[in-house]
């Protein structure tokens, strides 16, 4: 008699297959982060707001200091986008923990992630309708898209724990960021061709609006690939109760949110990392978000130069993310992140003195950003995943996402206020060095092994 053979992939092979599917959502959402959040929507929405302000006050002498009316407040058109992102982030501070609590209890995290992504992609597609002086529609869609992006990433980051073992997470997280930068770079390259090639035919504004539409289609379409490739992992529900008297999902979610906030006291090292991340990621996100406006309004570069520069950052960041993952294998994620923060502080100082109209120094600074950008964020995600209690990953990642890319509130607020007070983006960009410095100092006090043990998780060989 022959021995029955086991069919199907081994657990390791199945896990690698899921990891490949997981990478596809980084590929999908990076189109929005790069083409919309980093390059296009900031300068475009600012220009739309300036058209409204200039038309209302009857002057075009200095549109950057013109005001738009928002809920009775006279806001600088040049700072409008930063205030919109700030408000969206404050709103996310309320919404994201509830999304995380729900995600830890649903039978299908991948379905929740996909639905949030498709809602954000729809809002992005509708940005095509923002034209003329209708900045209000653009501001509303930007808030919806940013909120959906952050919510979907809360679930997506939690799935990392389902698809990767502790010793694999630095590698898997870094590779996901690299794939994301590749996807974002490919679409940005196509959009660059559209703006350069069709701008004179259909107009630059129309070319930008088509690019915004393409980002929404890309985000929603490739999310399908990730959704189909991931598996459903049963939730580890920590709330025991009589099934007949068990509260509903939303009620349990609010209750668990309160429990999480109280239980943070039990994980002081995790809390310390979260606070450090809040600061230095605020700096990173504000540099990313403000780079296109800084380059256009302060340094005088055209939209084409800015798109090409961000494209350079995207492709350099692929190698940077993979490089940081390799370094972390030898010296640990914590030391590697701290080294990256030193480079970020140098970049901010260089940005302050960067000469206007000089492309080569601007490209050199962009190359430096690309080297540290993906690696710093990828290792932060994998390190944090080790420090949170099992069964509540999405809920804890919702707190993490409150400070994640595109939803930083303190950095954008400081940048907007400094610009409004000084009338210049140079002191605004330099002010961000405080965020990197505070984050670095806090990380010097972090004991990652203790944090992992406090959360009840296995300590990897190198952290």
Secondary structure, DSSP 4 states (H G I P E B T S, - for coil): -PPPPPPS--HHHHHHHHHHHHHHHHHHHHHIIIIIIIIIHHHHHHHHHHHHHHHHHT--S-GGG-EEEETTEEEEGGGHHHHHHHHHHHHHHHHHHHHHHHHTTSS-HHHHHHHHHHHHHHHHHGGGG--TT-HHHHHHHHHHHHHHHHHHHHHHHHHHHHHS-GGGHHHHHHHHHHHHHHHHHHHHHHHHHHHHHHHHHH-HHHHHHHHHHHHHHHHHHHHHHHHHHS------------GGGPPPHHHHHHHHHHHHHHHGGG-HHHHHHHHHHHHHHHHHHHHHHHHHHIIIIIS---HHHHHHHHHHHHHHHHHHHHHHHHHHHHH-HHHHHHHHHHHHHHHHHHHHHPPTT-HHHHHHHHHHHHHHHHHHHHHHHHHHHHTS-TT-HHHHHHHHHTTSTT---HHHHHHHHHHHHHS-SHHHHHTTHHHHHHHHHHHHT--HHHHHHHTT-PPPS--
